[in-house]
């Protein structure tokens, strides 16, 4: 892939796994007990923890054949498929903001991490099949996207009428993006070729 294409993948990765964080951040920014600085620090700590955990998991690629590790690409495919089914049944769970009562940066970080199961499942296989320059690009893009997410949430707090249509768009787009990312991991890791008998996992 070209750097521009990798940048697009990084943006899609972050957006698809953090669309619900926008609504969590809106809850924090709407609560007068939280200072903006606490929310910014907490969100950055939470995202950093998720990225580091995913990078640690990606180190398994040093001892595990990439085609085997690529099976983790089934995780985003499964998550995306589940969300599509939930959309069809109109039963998608809403993200709550009840944890906002903790009132400090660590609480924000804790919510981000607790809400990051999808992040770990999706980032790890992508990181494991990426080169060092690509990983650096991803980390840099995630840092910029985190700042954009914070700015967007802060802006939306002052325009609450925009929340409903954004939620509807996110519900439709996120499952499709997740499935696409999972398919990309399966192809790039050679897992699809291995499973279909075109290559061995050690090639």
N, C-alpha and C positions, 0 to 999 in steps of 0.2 A: 504493500500500500504506500501511497505518497504521504508526505507529512500532512498535506491538506485533508486527505481522506482519514488519516489517523485522528486529526483534530475533530473531524466530524463524528468519528466513533466515540471519542472522549466526551464530547458534548452530549451525544445520545445516551451514553452510559450514565452520566451524571443526572441528566434530566429525567430519564426513565426510572431511576432508583430513588430520586429525591423529590418527585413532584408532590408527594404528600407532605414533605417537610415545609413546603411553602405555607400550608395551612396551619401547621404546628407553630411556625414562626409568627404567623399573623396573630395567633393566640397570645404568644409571649409579648409581641409589640403592643398589643391592645391592653395589656395588663399594666397599670401604673406602678405596680410593685417592682417591675423589672426596668432596669436602666438599659438603654440601647447597648452600652459597652459590655454589660454582662451577657446579653444575648449574642453579640458578635463573638466574644471570647468563647462562650459555651458552644456555639455552633461550630466554630473552627476546631475546637478541641475534639468534638464528637466526630466530625468528618475525618480529622487526622487519625483518630484512633481506628476508624473503620478502614482507612487506606492502609495503615501500618499492619493491621491484622490480615488484610487481604494480601499484602506483599509477603508477609510471613508464610501464609498458606501457599503462595506462588513459589516459594523456595523448594517445595516438594518436587517441582519440575526438574530439580537437579538430580533426583534419584528415581523419579517415576517417568516412564516414557510419555512424551507429549500426547500421543494418541489416547493413552489411558486417561491422563489428566483432562483431556478434552471432553471426556464424558460428563464433566461438570457443566458443560454447555447445555446439558439437558435440564439443569436447574432453572435458568431463565426461560427456557422453552415451556417448562411446566408451570412456572409462575405466570407467564403471559397467557398461557392457555386457561389457567384457572381464573384469571381476571376476565378473560373473554366470556367464560361461562357465567361468571358472576354478573357481568354486564347483561348477558342475555336473560338472566333470571332477575335482574334488577335488584341484586342482593349484595352489591359491593359494600364492604365495611367502610364507615367514615372514620377519619382520624380525629381523635378527641384531643382536648387541651386541658383535661382535668389535672395533669401533673404540673400545671403552671404554678400551683400553690407553693412549690419548694423555694422559689424566689431567689436563685443565684445562678452564677455561670455553670457550676457543676450540675445543677438540675437541668439546664438546657442541654449540656453535653450528654447527660444521662438519657434524656429523652431521645436525642439524636441517635445514640448508640442502640438503645432499645428498639428504635424504629428502623434499624439498619440491617435486619436480617437479609433482606433482598440484596443490599449492597455487598455483603460478604459472599453470598452465593453467586453473584454475577461478576464482581470485580476479580475474584480469585482466579477463575479459569482464564479470563481475558489477560490478566497480568502474567499468568504462568506461560502463556503462549506469545508473549511480547518481548521484543529486544529492549536493551537498556535505554536507547534513545527514545523509543516509543513510550516506555514507562515514565521517563522524565517529562515527556510531552503530556501524558495523562495527568500526572501529579500537578503540573503547572496549570493545565486546563481546569482541573478540579478546584484549585485554589481560586482561580478567577471566577468560576461558576459559583463557588460558595459565596463570594462577595456579591455577585449578581443576585443570588437567591435572597440574601439578606436585604439588599436594596429593594428588590421586587416586593418582598413581604412587607417591608416598611411602607412602601408606596401604596400597596393595596389596602393597608389599614385605613388610609385616608380616602379610599375609593371602594367601600364595601360592596357596592352594587356590581362590581366586576367579578366578584368571587364566584358566583354561580356559573356563569358561562365558562370561566377558566376551569372550574372543577369538571364540567361536562366534557370539555375538550381533552383534559388530562386523562379522564377515564377511558376515552376511546383510543387515544394515541398510545398510551403507555403499554398496554398489552401487545400491540403490534410491534413496538420497538423492542420489547423484551424478547419476543420470539425471534425477531431478526438478529439480535445480538447473540442469542443462543445458537442459532444456525451458523453465524459467522465463526463462533468458537469451534463448533464441530468441524467445519470445513478447514479452518486455518490450522488446527491441531492435527489434521490428518485422520481424525476419528471416523469421519464419514467414509473415507476410502478404506480404512481398516475394517470397519464393520461390514462393508459391502464386499470385502475380500480383494480389494484392489492393491492393498499394501499391508505389510506387517506392522505392528506397533513399534518395532525397533528400528524401522527404516528411517 
